[in-house]
Amino acid sequence: MIVVGLFHSAFNMTIGKEVMPELLNLPASETSSMCLVVLVVLAVAVVVFTRGRLAYEGRPAGTVGVAAQPKVR
C-alpha cells in the first residue's frame, strides 16, 4: 500500500502545475493528459511483455503427478 501512495504522490507532483508545464512549455491540461497516456502505454507494455504472468508460480521442485497447467493467481 505504501508503494501505491508513493507512486500516487510522485505522479501528482509530476503532472502538477509546476513541473511538466514548465518542462514541456504546454498548458497544464495538455501535460496531464499526455502523462496519463504515457502511463497507460507503460502499463499495457508491462502486461504484454510479461504475458500477463506477473504472479506466476511454477511447480515446486520434485513434485510428481501434478497437473500440467501451472498455477496463476
VOGU-3710 file (C-alpha; in Angstrom, 3 decimals, decimal comma):
1> mivvglfhsa> 0,000/0,000/0,000  2,842/2,369/0,720  4,245/1,893/-2,798  0,883/2,888/-4,250  0,816/6,006/-2,077  4,349/6,981/-3,082  3,592/6,446/-6,766  0,390/8,458/-6,485  2,102/11,398/-4,822  5,002/11,339/-7,297
11> fnmtigkevm> 2,584/11,219/-10,218  0,543/14,111/-8,843  3,674/16,166/-8,306  4,895/15,440/-11,825  1,680/16,395/-13,614  1,043/19,334/-11,322  1,091/22,954/-12,355  4,821/23,407/-11,821  6,998/20,631/-13,226  5,604/19,371/-16,526
21> pellnlpase> 4,035/22,561/-17,932  7,338/24,398/-17,499  9,344/21,476/-18,833  7,232/20,968/-21,959  6,094/24,587/-22,329  2,450/23,494/-22,722  -0,752/24,224/-20,784  -1,362/22,124/-17,652  -4,398/20,375/-19,152  -2,380/19,060/-22,094
31> tssmclvvlv> 0,526/17,877/-19,970  -1,723/15,957/-17,581  -3,417/14,140/-20,460  -0,025/13,386/-22,016  1,193/11,910/-18,720  -1,902/9,750/-18,433  -1,422/8,433/-21,967  2,217/7,588/-21,228  1,187/5,795/-18,032  -1,422/3,719/-19,879
41> vlavavvvft> 1,065/2,807/-22,612  3,614/1,708/-20,000  1,018/-0,383/-18,155  -0,048/-2,110/-21,369  3,613/-2,720/-22,284  4,242/-4,401/-18,915  1,236/-6,685/-19,402  2,244/-7,536/-22,979  5,916/-8,202/-22,226  5,154/-10,323/-19,162
51> rgrlayegrp> 2,289/-12,041/-20,993  0,013/-11,353/-18,039  2,027/-13,673/-15,807  3,134/-11,228/-13,128  2,029/-13,552/-10,326  3,167/-16,793/-11,958  4,080/-19,612/-9,621  5,767/-22,589/-11,219  5,553/-26,115/-9,900  7,650/-26,780/-6,803
61> agtvgvaaqp> 10,786/-28,828/-7,463  10,378/-32,545/-7,050  6,601/-32,773/-7,408  5,302/-35,717/-9,388  1,787/-36,248/-10,664  0,844/-32,590/-10,574  -1,470/-31,266/-13,271  0,264/-29,953/-16,390  -1,221/-26,460/-16,009  0,765/-24,038/-13,813
71> kvr> -0,992/-22,119/-11,065  -1,671/-18,477/-11,856  -3,159/-16,166/-9,279
//
